């Protein structure tokens, strides 16, 4: 039995034994959605995420960590399906509520801003995305250092935005730093390191560095 099939069985069992809106059922539904995502079945993941968001809004309201995390997953799915405006609206709401729910210096607070910046960049507002990423990076490096995974993720996103803005020397240098740090801290085989390498190789090929 595949991982997805096993998770589907678990969700069905929890629905029967615990109920549709029990926290364990909802968590299992999100896990199933994540497995579907990994298989590229985004359309199948979305209804599950929408059910979880609706249930958690009823149970906990907006100002709750579990609700915001579910909203974040749904926003990512909405954006992946091409509705960038819908994703941005949801991510903006998460960013607004994040300091209250996770605190000003909470890791998820700054991850939320990083995610919003990605959607804003995809919509074409590169200057707006750059400002958000620079704010996030300043906070992340202050809180967790330049070698932290979230700091590096935001730095890599900024490198991509700078590249699109035509600031290629700065983008190339920043992406190189991200790659070298990931290699040193996480190892060459880590998926994040490989992704950083792929982005760096594109810059090398396109720029002639």
N, C-alpha and C positions, 0 to 999 in steps of 0.2 A: 504493500500500500504506500502511495506517495505521501510526502509531507502534507500536501494540500488535502488529500483525501482524509488523512488522519485528523487534521485540524477541523475539517468539515464535520466529521463524526463527533469530535469533542464539542463543537459549537451546538450541534443538534442535541447532544446529551445534556449540556448545561441549560439549554432553553427549556427542556422538559423538566429537569430536576430543580433548577434554581429560578427560572423565569427569564423572560426576554430582556429585562432591564437590570438584572443582577450585575454587580460590578465584575464578577468573574466571567459572566457571559459576554459582557461588552468588551472586556480585555481580550477574550478569546476571538471575538469577531475582528478586532483590530489586528491580532496576530495573523488571522486568516487573510485579511486584506493585504498585509505585508507580504505574505507568501505569494499571493496572486500577483502583486506588483513585481516581484522578482522574476516571475514567469512571463512578464509582459502583458498580463491580463488586467490592464488598468480599468477597463470598463466593468469588469466583474468586481473589482475592489471598491469602486465608488459607492454602490448602494450600501455596502456594509459600513463604510465610513460615515455615510449620511445618517444611517440608523443610529450609530454610536453617538454622533454629535447631537442628534435630536434627543436621544435618551439622556445624555449627560446634561444637556441644557435644562431638561425637565427636572432631573434629579438634583443637580448641583448649582445650576445657573451659570452665567458666563464667567464669573469671577472665581474660577476653580482650576487648579492645575490640570486635572484630568480632562476637563472640557477644552481648555486651550490646546493641549497636546493633540486631542482628536481633531480639533479645528485645523491645526497645522498640517496634519496628515491629509485631511480632505482638501485643503487649499493646494497642496502640492499636486494632488491628483487632478483637481480642476484645471490647474495650470498646464499639466502634462497633456490634457485633452484639448488644449488650445484656448480655453477661456481665461486669458491672462487678467482681464479686468475683474472677473469674479474672484480669482485667486488673490489679486491685490487687495480688494476690499476686505476679504477675510483676514489676510495677513496684517493689514493696517489695524484692524480691530484687536488682533492678538498683541501687536506692538503697543497699542494704547493701554491694554489691560495688564501687560506683562510686569511692569514695575510693582504694581499692587499685589499681583499674585505670586511672583517669584522674587521680588525685591529689585531695586535699581541695579545691583551688581550680580544678580542671578545669572547663571550660565544660560538658562533657557531664554532669559530676556534678551541677551545679545545674539543668541542663535536666531531668535525671531526677527531681529532687525536684519541680520545677514540674509535670511530667507526672503524677506520683503525686498531687499536690494536686488536679489537675483531676478525677481519678477519684474521689478521696475526697469531693470536693464533689458530684459526680454521685450518689454513694451517699447523700448527705444529711448527711454529717458536716461541716457548714460551719465549725465551730470548729476542727476538726482541720486542714481545708484552709487556713484563715486562718493558723494557726500555721506551717504549712509554707511558705506563700507569703511571709510576713513574714521568715522565716529566709532563704529564697532571695533575696528582694529585697535584704536587708541585705548578703548576700555579693556578689551580682551588681553592685550599685552601688558597693561598695567596690573590686571587682576591675576593672570595666569602665566604670563611670559610669552616670549616669541616662539618657543618651541612647542607650545600647546597645540593640540589638534584643531581646536576651534579657531584659534588665532591663525593658524596656517591655512585653514579652509577659507577664511575671510580674505586673507592676503592673496590666495590664489584667485579668488573671485575678483578682487580689485585688479590684479594683473590682467585678467581677461577684459575687464571694462576699459582699462587704460589702453590696451591693444586696439580695441574697437574705436577708441577716441583718437587713435593715431599717435599716441605717446609711446612709441614702440621701444625706444631705448629703456625707458623707465619700466615698462611692462616686462621686457625681457629680463632685466636685472632682478625684478621682484620675483618672477616665476623661477628664476635660477636659484634664488635664495630659498624659496619654498621647497624646491626639489632637493637641494643639498641638505636642508634641515630634516626633511622627511626621511631621506636615506640614512642619515646619521641616527635619528631618534627611533624610527619605526622599521628600518630595514628596506632593502631594495624590493623584496617580494610583497610588501604590504600593498593592498589595493589602492590606498590613497597615494602611496608613492608612485605606483604605476600610472595612476591618473595624472599626477603632476608631471611625470615624464612625458606622457602623451601630449599634454598641453605645451610643454617646453619644446618638444620636437616639432610641433606645428609652427611655433614661433621661429625656430631655427630655419625650417624649410621656407617659410614665407618671407623671412627677412634677409636671409643670406648671411646671418651672423656666423 
